[in-house]
Amino acid sequence: MTILRTPLFHFLALGAVLFGISEMRDQAERVSATLPIETIIVSAKRMDELVEDYRSRMGRPPTGKERQGLISEEAVDEVLYREALRLGLERGDRTVQHRLIEKIRFIDDDRNAGDAEMYREAVQLDLVKDDYVIRRALIQEITLLIRRSGDRKPSEPELIRFLDEHAEDYRQPARVVYSQVLLPSVEGARRLIEEIESRQLSVGEVLTRSRPLPVSRSRRSSTDAEIRKLFGPEFAERVNRGSLQRWSEPVRSAYGWHLLYLHDRREAADAVLKDVRSQVEQAWYQERRETRFVEAIAGLMKRYYIRVEGEV
């Protein structure tokens, strides 16, 4: 067995793509250039299955470009599967081990051997090949390995820069802070307005007159979209136009008649890192992992020639 066929070599070659270490990358590229180009053949049967699956999901056959995308997705899966086998990932995967033991038991239900012996026999019989469950498990494992290899905690400047570059994604929408009472009729709402003015009732006293509401009555902070979803457009427009620090005229919703008291309006603003740190950090990891995966696949695909059975 030459060094080119050992799992260690392929791990180092893959690691060069994943970690972006220039010295390793240059060395791996020189050695990979000596590897023979492998062929991936998408069978005519499999191609028909891919097209039919697309048709059932989308209600129409794929366009030429979409068909090419189906071929590419199938090829990427096959590349990941082959690379997982090269790296020997099946040897440390419990799902794969359990599946192989099950297959031996299915072949010979009367066997009284231990799990370790049955697993060794399954490996000798090469039962890992052409098994859908094992294939999916290995593809998922190597995908996770590629995406998470080289993960590190981002620095504060990196998170600040990421937030600046994606400021619109984290921009805090305008909000209004308001209290409300729900009353059974417009006449009841108007009588309460007269009582508020004549008796100088406090906001707290007014809120005790409300019927039950599906949300908090006191000092609720909401965006325009949230208000529209809960109470409808007329209610939202009244909130947006209302004067601060005073009760509104009666406004109707599906629940009945409301009086609104606007405490404060807060304009839309760019987010501050301390308020969205966990979301920004998660997105930072996601972007790096996606880039790493795309780069790794691009590097691996250079070693493969892809064609559809029966097509030139």
C-alpha positions in Angstrom: 0.0 0.0 0.0 1.5 3.3 -1.0 1.3 6.5 1.1 -1.2 7.9 -1.4 -3.7 5.2 -0.4 -3.4 5.4 3.4 -6.1 7.1 5.5 -3.4 9.3 7.1 -2.5 10.8 3.7 -6.1 11.6 2.9 -6.7 13.1 6.3 -3.7 15.4 5.8 -4.7 16.3 2.3 -8.3 17.0 3.5 -6.9 18.8 6.5 -4.9 21.1 4.2 -8.2 22.3 2.6 -10.0 22.5 5.9 -7.5 24.4 8.0 -6.0 26.6 5.3 -2.4 26.2 6.4 -0.5 27.3 3.4 2.5 25.0 3.9 0.3 21.9 4.2 -1.9 23.1 1.4 1.0 23.5 -1.0 2.4 20.1 -0.1 -1.0 18.3 -0.4 -1.7 19.9 -3.8 1.7 18.6 -5.1 1.0 15.1 -3.9 -2.7 15.2 -5.0 -1.6 16.1 -8.5 -0.2 12.5 -8.7 -3.5 10.9 -7.8 -5.5 9.3 -10.6 -8.7 11.1 -11.6 -11.6 8.9 -10.4 -14.9 8.6 -12.2 -18.3 9.0 -10.7 -21.1 7.5 -12.9 -24.7 8.5 -12.0 -26.7 5.5 -13.3 -29.6 6.1 -15.7 -31.9 4.5 -13.1 -30.6 6.9 -10.4 -31.0 9.9 -12.7 -34.6 8.9 -13.4 -35.2 8.7 -9.6 -33.7 12.2 -9.1 -35.8 13.7 -11.9 -39.0 12.0 -10.6 -38.4 13.1 -7.1 -37.9 16.7 -8.3 -41.2 16.5 -10.3 -43.1 15.2 -7.3 -41.8 18.0 -5.1 -42.1 20.9 -7.6 -45.0 19.8 -9.8 -42.9 20.0 -13.0 -39.7 18.5 -14.5 -36.4 20.2 -13.8 -35.0 22.6 -16.3 -31.6 21.9 -17.8 -29.8 24.0 -15.2 -31.9 22.4 -12.4 -31.1 18.9 -13.8 -27.4 19.7 -13.7 -27.8 20.8 -10.1 -29.4 17.4 -9.2 -26.3 15.7 -10.8 -24.0 18.0 -8.8 -25.7 17.2 -5.5 -25.6 13.5 -6.2 -21.9 13.7 -7.1 -21.1 15.7 -3.9 -22.7 13.0 -1.8 -20.7 10.3 -3.6 -17.5 12.2 -3.1 -18.1 12.7 0.6 -19.0 9.0 0.9 -15.8 7.9 -0.8 -13.7 10.3 1.2 -15.3 9.1 4.4 -14.3 5.5 3.5 -10.8 6.6 2.6 -10.5 8.2 6.0 -11.8 5.1 7.7 -14.6 6.9 9.4 -16.8 3.8 9.4 -14.4 2.2 11.9 -15.3 4.7 14.7 -19.0 5.3 13.9 -21.4 3.5 16.3 -24.3 3.8 13.8 -22.2 2.0 11.2 -21.0 -0.7 13.6 -24.6 -1.4 14.8 -25.8 -1.6 11.2 -23.1 -4.0 10.2 -23.8 -6.3 13.2 -27.5 -6.2 12.3 -26.7 -7.3 8.8 -24.6 -10.3 10.0 -27.5 -11.3 12.3 -29.9 -11.0 9.3 -27.6 -13.2 7.2 -27.3 -15.8 9.9 -29.9 -15.5 12.6 -28.6 -18.6 14.4 -25.1 -17.1 15.1 -24.1 -17.0 18.7 -21.1 -14.8 18.3 -20.4 -11.6 20.1 -20.8 -8.1 18.6 -17.1 -7.6 18.1 -16.7 -10.9 16.2 -19.8 -10.2 14.0 -18.5 -6.7 13.3 -15.1 -8.0 12.2 -16.8 -10.5 9.9 -19.0 -7.8 8.4 -15.9 -5.7 7.6 -14.2 -8.7 6.0 -17.3 -9.3 3.8 -17.2 -5.6 2.9 -20.8 -5.1 3.9 -20.2 -1.4 4.5 -20.6 -0.8 0.8 -23.9 -0.1 -0.9 -25.9 0.3 2.3 -28.1 3.5 2.3 -28.1 3.8 6.1 -24.4 3.5 6.4 -23.9 5.8 3.4 -26.0 8.6 5.0 -24.3 8.2 8.4 -20.8 8.6 6.8 -21.9 11.5 4.7 -23.3 13.3 7.7 -20.2 12.5 9.8 -17.6 13.8 7.2 -19.8 16.8 6.5 -19.7 17.7 10.3 -16.0 17.0 10.4 -15.3 19.4 7.5 -17.6 22.1 8.8 -16.3 22.1 12.3 -12.6 21.3 11.8 -10.6 24.4 12.7 -13.3 26.0 14.8 -12.1 28.5 17.3 -13.7 31.2 19.4 -14.0 34.5 17.6 -12.3 37.5 19.0 -14.1 40.7 20.0 -12.9 42.7 17.0 -14.0 39.8 14.7 -17.5 39.9 16.1 -17.7 43.7 15.9 -16.6 43.6 12.3 -19.1 40.8 11.5 -21.9 42.8 13.1 -21.0 45.9 11.1 -21.0 43.9 7.9 -24.4 42.4 8.6 -25.9 45.4 10.5 -29.2 45.2 8.6 -29.8 41.6 9.8 -29.6 42.7 13.4 -31.2 46.2 13.2 -33.7 46.6 16.0 -37.1 47.7 14.7 -39.1 50.6 16.0 -41.1 49.8 19.1 -43.9 51.4 21.0 -44.6 51.0 24.7 -48.2 51.1 25.5 -50.9 50.0 28.0 -54.5 49.2 27.1 -57.9 48.3 28.4 -60.5 46.2 26.7 -64.2 47.1 27.0 -67.3 45.4 25.7 -68.8 48.3 23.7 -67.8 51.7 22.3 -70.3 53.3 24.6 -68.5 51.8 27.6 -65.2 53.0 26.3 -66.5 56.6 25.9 -67.9 56.6 29.4 -64.6 55.5 30.8 -62.8 58.3 28.9 -65.2 60.8 30.6 -64.5 59.2 34.0 -60.7 59.4 33.4 -61.0 63.1 32.6 -63.4 64.0 35.4 -61.8 61.9 38.2 -58.2 62.2 37.0 -57.8 58.4 37.1 -54.2 57.1 37.0 -53.1 54.6 34.4 -53.1 51.8 37.0 -56.6 52.6 38.1 -57.9 52.5 34.5 -56.3 49.2 33.8 -58.4 47.6 36.6 -61.4 48.2 34.4 -60.2 46.0 31.5 -61.7 42.7 30.5 -59.2 39.8 30.1 -56.8 40.1 27.2 -54.6 37.5 25.5 -51.5 39.7 26.2 -50.3 41.9 29.0 -52.3 45.1 29.5 -49.5 47.1 31.1 -46.5 48.7 29.4 -46.3 46.2 26.5 -43.4 46.9 24.2 -44.2 45.8 20.6 -43.2 46.4 17.0 -45.7 47.4 14.3 -45.7 43.9 12.8 -46.4 42.3 16.2 -49.3 44.8 16.8 -50.8 44.1 13.4 -50.6 40.4 13.9 -52.4 40.5 17.3 -54.9 43.2 16.8 -55.1 44.1 13.1 -54.2 47.1 10.9 -56.7 49.6 12.3 -55.4 49.1 15.9 -51.8 49.4 14.7 -52.4 52.6 12.8 -54.0 54.1 15.9 -51.0 53.1 18.0 -48.6 54.7 15.4 -50.6 58.0 15.2 -51.4 58.3 18.9 -50.1 61.0 21.2 -47.8 60.1 24.0 -48.8 60.2 27.7 -52.5 60.3 27.1 -55.5 58.0 26.4 -56.7 57.4 22.9 -60.2 57.5 21.5 -61.9 54.1 21.3 -60.4 51.7 18.8 -61.8 48.4 17.7 -60.2 45.0 17.2 -61.5 41.4 16.9 -61.6 41.3 20.7 -63.7 44.4 21.3 -63.1 48.1 22.0 -59.9 49.4 23.4 -58.4 52.5 25.0 -54.7 52.9 24.5 -52.2 54.8 26.6 -48.8 55.4 24.8 -45.9 55.6 27.2 -43.0 55.8 24.8 -41.8 55.4 21.2 -38.4 53.9 20.4 -36.9 54.5 16.9 -35.3 51.8 14.9 -31.6 51.5 15.7 -28.5 49.4 14.9 -28.0 46.6 17.3 -25.2 46.8 20.0 -23.1 43.7 20.2 -23.8 43.1 23.9 -27.5 42.7 23.1 -27.1 40.3 20.2 -23.8 38.6 21.0 -25.1 35.0 21.0 -26.9 35.4 17.6 -23.9 37.1 16.0 -21.5 34.5 17.3 -23.7 31.7 16.0 -23.9 33.4 12.6 -20.1 33.9 12.6 -19.5 30.2 13.1 -22.2 29.3 10.5 -20.6 31.5 7.8 -17.1 30.2 8.5 -18.3 26.6 8.5 -20.2 27.1 5.2 -17.1 28.7 3.5 -14.9 25.9 4.8 -17.2 23.2 3.5 -17.5 24.8 0.0 -13.8 25.2 -0.3 -13.2 21.6 0.8 -15.7 20.3 -1.7 -14.2 22.3 -4.5 -10.8 20.9 -3.7 -12.0 17.3 -3.5 -14.1 17.6 -6.7 -10.9 18.3 -8.7 -10.0 14.6 -8.3 -13.2 13.3 -9.9 -14.8 13.1 -13.4 -18.6 13.0 -13.3 -20.9 11.7 -16.0 -24.4 10.3 -16.4 -24.7 6.8 -17.7 -25.6 6.8 -21.4 -24.7 10.5 -21.8 -21.6 11.9 -23.4 
